[in-house]
Amino acid sequence: MDKIDIDKKAFELVIKEEMALKDIYNKIENLAFVNSAKVLTAMQKENIMETDLLGTTGYGYNDLGRDKIERVFARVLGAEDALVRCQIISGTHALTTALFGILRPGDTMLCITGTPYDTIHEVIGIKDNNSSLQSFGVYYEQIELLNDDFDYSLIKASLEDRKVKMVYIQRSRGYSDRKSITIDKVKEVCDFIKKIDQDVIIMVDNCYTEFVENLTPVEVGADLIAGSLIKNLGGGIAPNGGYIAGRKDLVALAAERLNVPGQGKEVGPSGDFNRHVLMGLYMAPNAVASSVKMAILTSKVLERLGYDVDPKYDEVRADIVQTIKFGNEQDLLSYVRGIQKASAIDSSATVMPTDMPGYDDKIIMASGSFTQGSSIELSCDGPIRMPYIAYQQGSLTYEYGRLALMLAIGKLI
Ligand SMILES: *Cc1c(COP(=O)(O)O)cnc(C)c1O
């Protein structure tokens, strides 16, 4: 039998730190149980049958499986309706589809969580692009977070000052060093906003947060959420895709933007997608729990090694992202390369910092994944800029994550 080459000190350190995490893991496993019950119940209520797993071709008329799957997602997310499609490439496309579906020339979009995720900059027009929302005459305004929470007085002033069509909230931190937004905070700000203007549409970038807490933004006052199926809800099985969920009228607008005015949700062939996306959702509660446990273990071990980590191992989490501040380029590269070497796919690759479409700095990215760019699979990346932060997320199983961590810290010890 081939033996895996793990540094003895690294092995012992991980095992030792893990012992202190049993109670925390227990809570995560309980939540995975609750989420599994949600998924199972939704599939049974919609009476998913073997024939629903077969997809359609061409226009995709009468795709009963696709329609049922969207109702399953709506149930699981506590939404009125959902759009779950393979024609949506990923999270960025889901968000873009929703934004262009809803906003019209002259409308104002107000982001209340500071600068949005890098790939959304050209969509909004923060970075010039001839196809941006701004190029169509949509106004954009932004309010920074204040000590990792919403700046309530500025939000109030903005909403009272002019008509805002949409308030936009990004929960996960993206490539920033702020904290991710918990569901409690989402609820508080939604209540606050709706008291000032009950017509404003609250849209949430929900990437990386699904199944990490027991409620979704649409269950606490948001109107629409969007996310990626190569992250949490795809469970590592969905080959691509994105979802948009929330108010029925808004989901319909997004569907007509994705497809054709007059031909919204009723068209769109599912091909091979139905079986994969459904099986992915089935696996997702467990994949997310594994990912959260892996994030916590990483936090504990790297803190022990002297690095500044966020969140700390015992902090409340809103997403599956763990950051490690390496402070210098060398340690960042060494750790990210270690994660790549611990992958099942492309383990022989030495990853290099490169320019990526949609991102401003060079990025180093370890993702030896079965699905390209999938970050519910263990992946670790970071922009090559001070203070050299690695953003790590995912792990389809806890065991593979734990192995990868043992391998990746070998050089740091
Ligand atoms: C990943 C991510 C996106 C983009 O999703 P993709 O699936 O990579 O296109 C958008 N916003 C946030 C906060 C993300 O983490």
The ligand as a MOL file (V3000), in Angstrom:
LIG
                    3D

  0  0  0     0  0            999 V3000
M  V30 BEGIN CTAB
M  V30 COUNTS 15 15 0 0 0
M  V30 BEGIN ATOM
M  V30 1 C -18.1330 33.5150 -5.3490 0
M  V30 2 C -18.8610 34.7660 -5.1320 0
M  V30 3 C -19.5180 35.3950 -6.1820 0
M  V30 4 C -19.4470 34.8890 -7.5900 0
M  V30 5 O -19.8400 33.5600 -7.7640 0
M  V30 6 P -19.2220 32.6750 -8.9360 0
M  V30 7 O -19.9450 31.3720 -8.8000 0
M  V30 8 O -17.7540 32.5510 -8.6670 0
M  V30 9 O -19.4990 33.3570 -10.2120 0
M  V30 10 C -20.2130 36.5570 -5.9010 0
M  V30 11 N -20.2500 37.0670 -4.6650 0
M  V30 12 C -19.6180 36.4760 -3.6290 0
M  V30 13 C -19.6930 37.1050 -2.2810 0
M  V30 14 C -18.9130 35.3090 -3.8240 0
M  V30 15 O -18.2940 34.7260 -2.8010 0
M  V30 END ATOM
M  V30 BEGIN BOND
M  V30 1 1 1 2
M  V30 2 1 2 3
M  V30 3 2 2 14
M  V30 4 1 3 4
M  V30 5 2 3 10
M  V30 6 1 4 5
M  V30 7 1 5 6
M  V30 8 2 6 7
M  V30 9 1 6 8
M  V30 10 1 6 9
M  V30 11 1 10 11
M  V30 12 2 11 12
M  V30 13 1 12 13
M  V30 14 1 12 14
M  V30 15 1 14 15
M  V30 END BOND
M  V30 END CTAB
M  END
